[in-house]
Amino acid sequence: MVLAFASYPVAHGLNNALIATVPVGNGAYGVAYDSAKGEVFVTNSAGYLTANSTTDYIVSVISDSTNKVVANVSVAKDPYGAAYDSVKGEVFVTSVHGDEVFVISDATDKVVATVLVGTAPYGIAYDPAKGELFVANNDNNTVSVISDVSDAVVATVTVPYGPEGVVYDSAMGEVFVTKSYNESVAVISDASDEVVATVSVGGDPVGAVYDSSSGEVYVANYAGDSVSVISDATDKVVATVPVGVYPFGLAYDTGTAEIFVTNSASGTNDISVISDVTNQVVATFSEGNEPVGVAYDSGKSELFVANYFNGIYSTVSVIGDTSAAPGTSSSSASSVSSISSSSAGSSSSISWSYISLIAVNVALFLVLGGLNVTRRNNRRSRRAPAEIVGKE
């Protein structure tokens, strides 16, 4: 069944990067670009509300030549993450509540296989060197490795503390997995299917993207309003970039050597653009409502951004990759964030200043810790089962 949606074209020019707004299903989240077909697959995690008030969980397929939905693929339950397999011509979609992965053929736009994985699978990434998919199972702290030949799990890697986002590093043959409850990232070797390093990042890391030009992995810290930049040569953070509120999804633009970060807080709804040369925000522009997933279309030099909530239906914004977008503001945010404290006053004794500093640090720790939990719960309440909300 194809649902006929209209797209809304917008003039594209130096000062206006929005090309089209495409209505899709409900609760748009994951986005994957299919380079062979020139199509973009969008998961609708909250289903599609039809005329008879039934909910149909779908993956919308958008043509990048017309910016219209050309197919809707029905799936069993709660589609979330998506990854394109260029060798098989298939799109793999995780099901958060179904504990499975749907395999969609891009030739027929139909589910051709279903793979059982761990509990609450979120992020997924394709490893073309091995012909495998890596799936983060958030609830039982594992990463499932799926062979795209057999459509079966061939290995299970233990990754504690809520694995969520996944990205493949082609230069190192490694998979980076964000751990949302531990403020860190696990590095898995695809040769051994073992964790070979752990990197500390910011609060509640979620999405991640690999920059092939700089050999770096960019991680969105949802509760930290920042992006951590990890060198894949040293497995260490080399920069921390302040961005907008609730950063979630990331996409690397090979044409401009920039990273686009969706800041998903309702009310701000903007996108930060980071230069991978300076690791600084070079532009910020407003777009959609609760932007979450994002993918770069190298064939059209465009970005497709999933807006989780945008009225009756979710939408996908199609954006040109120029940095000069509507509402662009020049930003000079430092690439490395820091916290400075002022002295309590010259008249205070050293011991009193020391005690005051400890008290301030403890209070700050408690406030920030509570804020991180609140932010995490806010994010998870949109699409996670009730038992996950508040989980530490």
C-alpha positions as CSV (number, residue, x, y, z in Angstrom):
1,M,0.0,0.0,0.0
2,V,1.4,3.4,-0.9
3,L,0.0,6.4,0.9
4,A,-0.2,9.4,-1.3
5,F,1.5,12.3,0.4
6,A,2.3,15.6,-1.2
7,S,5.6,17.4,-0.6
8,Y,5.9,21.1,-0.1
9,P,8.7,22.6,-2.2
10,V,10.6,25.6,-1.0
11,A,12.9,27.8,-3.0
12,H,16.5,26.6,-2.7
13,G,19.2,29.2,-2.7
14,L,22.1,30.6,-0.8
15,N,19.9,31.9,2.0
16,N,17.3,29.1,1.9
17,A,18.5,25.5,2.2
18,L,15.1,23.9,2.8
19,I,14.1,22.1,-0.4
20,A,11.0,20.1,0.6
21,T,9.0,18.9,3.6
22,V,7.7,15.3,3.1
23,P,4.9,14.0,5.4
24,V,5.5,10.4,6.4
25,G,4.0,8.3,9.2
26,N,3.9,8.9,13.0
27,G,6.9,9.2,15.2
28,A,9.6,9.3,12.5
29,Y,13.0,8.3,13.9
30,G,15.6,6.4,11.9
31,V,16.8,7.4,8.5
32,A,18.9,5.4,6.0
33,Y,20.0,6.4,2.5
34,D,20.0,3.8,-0.3
35,S,22.6,4.9,-2.8
36,A,21.7,2.4,-5.5
37,K,18.0,3.3,-5.6
38,G,18.3,7.0,-4.8
39,E,15.8,6.5,-2.0
40,V,15.6,7.3,1.7
41,F,14.0,4.8,4.2
42,V,12.4,6.4,7.3
43,T,11.2,4.4,10.3
44,N,7.9,5.5,11.9
45,S,8.2,4.3,15.5
46,A,4.7,5.3,16.6
47,G,2.8,3.8,13.7
48,Y,0.5,5.4,11.1
49,L,-3.0,6.5,12.1
50,T,-5.4,5.5,9.3
51,A,-9.0,6.6,8.7
52,N,-10.4,3.7,10.7
53,S,-8.2,4.5,13.7
54,T,-6.0,1.5,13.5
55,T,-2.2,1.7,13.9
56,D,0.0,0.4,11.1
57,Y,3.7,0.4,11.8
58,I,5.5,1.4,8.6
59,V,8.8,2.3,7.0
60,S,8.3,5.1,4.5
61,V,10.4,5.1,1.3
62,I,11.1,8.5,-0.2
63,S,12.4,9.1,-3.7
64,D,15.2,11.6,-3.7
65,S,14.3,12.7,-7.3
66,T,10.7,13.7,-6.5
67,N,10.9,14.1,-2.7
68,K,7.7,12.1,-2.4
69,V,6.8,8.9,-0.6
70,V,6.8,6.1,-3.2
71,A,6.1,3.1,-0.8
72,N,5.3,2.2,2.7
73,V,6.6,-1.0,4.1
74,S,4.4,-2.6,6.8
75,V,6.4,-4.1,9.7
76,A,5.2,-6.0,12.8
77,K,6.1,-3.5,15.5
78,D,7.9,-0.3,16.5
79,P,10.6,0.2,13.8
80,Y,13.4,2.4,15.1
81,G,17.0,2.2,13.7
82,A,17.8,1.6,10.0
83,A,20.9,0.7,8.0
84,Y,21.5,0.2,4.3
85,D,23.3,-2.9,3.1
86,S,24.8,-1.9,-0.3
87,V,26.0,-5.4,-1.2
88,K,22.6,-7.1,-0.7
89,G,20.4,-4.1,-1.7
90,E,18.6,-4.4,1.6
91,V,17.6,-2.2,4.5
92,F,17.8,-3.6,8.0
93,V,15.4,-2.1,10.5
94,T,15.4,-2.7,14.3
95,S,12.1,-3.2,16.3
96,V,12.4,-1.8,19.8
97,H,9.5,-3.8,21.3
98,G,9.7,-6.7,19.0
99,D,13.3,-7.7,19.8
100,E,14.0,-8.4,16.2
101,V,15.4,-6.9,13.0
102,F,13.3,-6.6,9.7
103,V,15.2,-7.2,6.4
104,I,13.6,-5.1,3.6
105,S,14.4,-5.7,0.0
106,D,14.9,-2.4,-1.9
107,A,13.8,-4.1,-5.1
108,T,10.3,-5.1,-3.8
109,D,9.9,-2.8,-0.7
110,K,8.8,-5.9,1.2
111,V,10.1,-7.6,4.3
112,V,12.1,-10.7,3.2
113,A,13.4,-11.9,6.5
114,T,13.1,-11.3,10.3
115,V,16.0,-11.9,12.6
116,L,15.6,-12.3,16.4
117,V,18.2,-10.4,18.4
118,G,18.5,-9.1,22.0
119,T,16.0,-7.1,24.0
120,A,15.1,-3.6,22.9
121,P,17.3,-3.2,19.8
122,Y,17.9,0.5,19.0
123,G,20.9,1.4,16.8
124,I,22.2,-0.6,13.8
125,A,25.2,-0.2,11.5
126,Y,26.4,-2.1,8.4
127,D,30.0,-3.4,8.1
128,P,30.6,-3.9,4.3
129,A,34.0,-5.5,4.9
130,K,32.5,-8.4,6.8
131,G,29.0,-8.3,5.3
132,E,27.6,-8.0,8.8
133,L,25.2,-5.8,10.7
134,F,25.9,-4.7,14.3
135,V,22.7,-4.2,16.5
136,A,22.7,-2.5,19.9
137,N,20.4,-4.2,22.3
138,N,19.7,-1.6,24.9
139,D,17.9,-3.7,27.5
140,N,20.1,-6.7,27.9
141,N,23.4,-5.0,27.3
142,T,24.6,-6.8,24.2
143,V,25.4,-6.2,20.5
144,S,24.1,-8.8,18.0
145,V,26.2,-9.4,14.9
146,I,24.1,-10.5,11.9
147,S,25.4,-12.1,8.8
148,D,23.8,-10.6,5.7
149,V,24.3,-13.9,3.9
150,S,22.4,-16.1,6.3
151,D,20.2,-13.3,8.0
152,A,21.1,-14.9,11.3
153,V,23.0,-13.8,14.4
154,V,26.6,-15.1,14.2
155,A,28.0,-13.5,17.4
156,T,26.9,-11.7,20.5
157,V,29.1,-9.1,22.1
158,T,28.6,-8.0,25.8
159,V,28.4,-4.2,26.0
160,P,27.1,-3.1,29.5
161,Y,25.3,0.1,30.4
162,G,22.7,0.5,27.7
163,P,24.2,0.2,24.2
164,E,22.3,2.5,21.9
165,G,24.0,4.2,18.9
166,V,26.2,2.2,16.4
167,V,28.6,3.4,13.7
168,Y,31.1,1.5,11.6
169,D,34.7,2.8,11.1
170,S,35.9,1.5,7.7
171,A,39.5,2.6,8.1
172,M,40.0,0.7,11.4
173,G,37.6,-2.1,10.9
174,E,35.9,-1.2,14.2
175,V,32.4,-0.5,15.4
176,F,31.7,2.3,17.9
177,V,28.8,1.7,20.2
178,T,27.4,4.5,22.5
179,K,26.6,3.4,26.1
180,S,23.8,5.7,27.2
181,Y,23.9,4.8,30.9
182,N,27.6,5.0,31.4
183,E,28.7,8.2,29.5
184,S,31.1,6.1,27.3
185,V,31.6,4.5,24.0
186,A,32.6,0.9,23.4
187,V,35.0,0.1,20.5
188,I,34.4,-3.4,19.0
189,S,36.9,-5.0,16.6
190,D,35.0,-6.6,13.7
191,A,37.8,-9.2,13.4
192,S,37.3,-10.6,16.8
193,D,33.9,-9.4,17.8
194,E,35.3,-8.2,21.1
195,V,35.5,-4.9,22.9
196,V,39.0,-3.5,22.4
197,A,38.6,-0.1,24.0
198,T,36.2,2.1,26.0
199,V,36.2,5.9,25.6
200,S,34.6,8.3,28.2
201,V,32.4,10.9,26.6
202,G,29.5,13.3,27.7
203,G,26.2,12.7,29.4
204,D,23.8,10.2,27.8
205,P,25.6,9.5,24.5
206,V,23.1,8.4,21.8
207,G,23.9,8.9,18.1
208,A,27.3,8.6,16.4
209,V,28.7,9.1,12.9
210,Y,32.1,8.3,11.3
211,D,34.1,11.0,9.5
212,S,36.2,9.2,6.9
213,S,38.1,12.4,6.0
214,S,39.5,13.1,9.5
215,G,39.4,9.5,10.9
216,E,37.2,10.6,13.8
217,V,33.9,9.5,15.3
218,Y,31.4,12.2,16.4
219,V,29.1,11.3,19.4
220,A,26.0,13.2,20.4
221,N,25.7,13.6,24.1
222,Y,22.0,14.1,24.7
223,A,22.2,15.2,28.3
224,G,25.4,17.2,27.8
225,D,24.3,19.4,24.9
226,S,27.6,18.6,23.3
227,V,29.3,16.4,20.7
228,S,32.4,14.4,21.6
229,V,35.0,14.0,18.9
230,I,37.0,10.7,19.1
231,S,40.2,10.0,17.2
232,D,40.0,6.4,15.9
233,A,43.8,6.3,16.0
234,T,44.1,6.8,19.7
235,D,40.5,6.0,20.9
236,K,40.6,9.3,22.9
237,V,38.4,12.4,22.9
238,V,40.2,15.2,21.0
239,A,37.5,17.8,21.2
240,T,34.1,18.5,22.8
241,V,31.9,20.8,20.8
242,P,29.0,22.6,22.5
243,V,25.8,22.4,20.3
244,G,22.1,22.9,20.9
245,V,19.7,21.3,23.4
246,Y,19.2,17.5,23.4
247,P,21.5,16.6,20.4
248,F,20.5,13.3,19.0
249,G,21.3,12.4,15.4
250,L,24.4,13.0,13.3
251,A,25.3,12.8,9.6
252,Y,28.6,13.4,7.9
253,D,28.5,15.5,4.7
254,T,31.3,14.3,2.4
255,G,30.8,17.3,0.1
256,T,31.4,20.0,2.7
257,A,33.4,18.0,5.3
258,E,30.8,19.0,7.9
259,I,28.8,17.2,10.5
260,F,25.1,18.0,10.9
261,V,23.7,17.5,14.4
262,T,20.0,17.4,15.1
263,N,19.1,19.2,18.4
264,S,15.8,17.5,19.3
265,A,14.4,19.7,22.2
266,S,10.9,20.7,21.4
267,G,10.8,24.5,21.2
268,T,14.3,25.0,19.9
269,N,14.2,22.5,17.0
270,D,17.5,23.4,15.3
271,I,20.5,21.8,13.6
272,S,24.1,22.6,14.4
273,V,26.7,22.4,11.6
274,I,30.3,21.4,12.7
275,S,33.4,21.9,10.6
276,D,35.6,18.8,10.9
277,V,38.6,21.0,10.2
278,T,38.2,23.2,13.3
279,N,35.7,21.1,15.3
280,Q,33.6,24.2,15.9
281,V,30.0,25.0,15.1
282,V,30.0,27.1,11.9
283,A,26.2,27.5,11.6
284,T,22.9,26.8,13.4
285,F,19.5,26.9,11.7
286,S,16.0,26.1,12.8
287,E,14.2,23.1,11.2
288,G,11.1,21.0,11.7
289,N,9.8,19.9,15.1
290,E,11.8,17.6,17.3
291,P,14.4,16.7,14.7
292,V,16.0,13.3,15.5
293,G,17.3,11.0,12.8
294,V,19.3,12.4,9.9
295,A,21.1,10.9,6.8
296,Y,23.2,12.4,4.1
297,D,22.3,11.7,0.4
298,S,25.6,11.8,-1.5
299,G,23.8,11.5,-4.8
300,K,21.9,14.8,-4.4
301,S,24.1,16.5,-1.8
302,E,21.1,16.8,0.5
303,L,20.2,15.9,4.1
304,F,17.1,14.1,5.1
305,V,15.9,15.0,8.6
306,A,13.2,13.1,10.5
307,N,11.0,15.4,12.6
308,Y,9.5,13.2,15.3
309,F,6.4,15.4,15.8
310,N,5.2,18.0,13.3
311,G,1.4,18.2,13.7
312,I,-0.8,15.3,12.7
313,Y,2.0,13.3,10.9
314,S,5.7,13.3,11.3
315,T,7.7,14.9,8.4
316,V,11.0,14.6,6.8
317,S,12.9,17.9,5.9
318,V,15.0,17.8,2.8
319,I,17.9,20.2,3.2
320,G,20.6,21.4,0.8
321,D,24.0,21.0,2.3
322,T,25.0,24.7,2.1
323,S,25.8,26.1,5.6
324,A,23.8,29.3,4.8
325,A,20.4,28.0,5.9
326,P,17.3,29.9,7.1
327,G,18.0,31.6,10.4
328,T,21.7,30.9,10.2
329,S,23.6,32.4,13.0
330,S,27.4,32.6,13.0
331,S,28.5,30.7,16.0
332,S,31.9,30.9,17.6
333,A,31.5,28.2,20.2
334,S,34.8,26.8,21.4
335,S,35.7,23.3,20.3
336,V,36.5,22.3,23.9
337,S,34.1,23.0,26.7
338,S,35.3,23.9,30.1
339,I,33.9,24.8,33.5
340,S,35.5,27.7,35.4
341,S,34.8,28.7,39.0
342,S,35.3,32.1,40.6
343,S,36.9,32.6,44.0
344,A,34.6,33.0,47.0
345,G,36.2,36.4,47.8
346,S,39.6,37.6,49.0
347,S,38.4,38.0,52.5
348,S,37.5,34.4,52.9
349,S,40.0,32.0,54.5
350,I,41.6,29.3,52.5
351,S,39.9,26.6,54.5
352,W,36.4,28.2,54.2
353,S,37.0,28.6,50.4
354,Y,38.0,25.0,50.2
355,I,34.9,23.8,52.1
356,S,32.7,26.1,50.0
357,L,34.2,24.7,46.8
358,I,33.5,21.1,47.9
359,A,29.9,22.0,48.7
360,V,29.4,23.7,45.4
361,N,30.9,20.8,43.5
362,V,28.7,18.3,45.4
363,A,25.6,20.4,44.7
364,L,26.6,20.8,41.0
365,F,27.1,17.0,40.8
366,L,23.6,16.3,42.3
367,V,21.9,18.9,40.1
368,L,23.6,17.8,36.9
369,G,23.0,14.1,37.8
370,G,19.3,14.8,38.3
371,L,19.2,16.8,35.1
372,N,20.8,14.0,33.1
373,V,18.3,11.5,34.4
374,T,15.4,13.8,33.7
375,R,16.7,14.4,30.1
376,R,17.2,10.7,29.6
377,N,13.7,9.9,30.7
378,N,12.3,12.6,28.5
379,R,14.0,11.1,25.5
380,R,13.0,7.5,26.3
381,S,9.4,8.3,27.1
382,R,8.9,9.1,23.4
383,R,9.5,5.6,22.2
384,A,10.7,3.2,24.9
385,P,8.6,0.7,26.9
386,A,7.5,2.0,30.4
387,E,9.8,-0.3,32.2
388,I,12.9,1.3,30.6
389,V,12.0,4.8,31.7
390,G,14.0,5.7,34.8
391,K,16.4,2.7,34.4
392,E,20.0,3.3,35.4
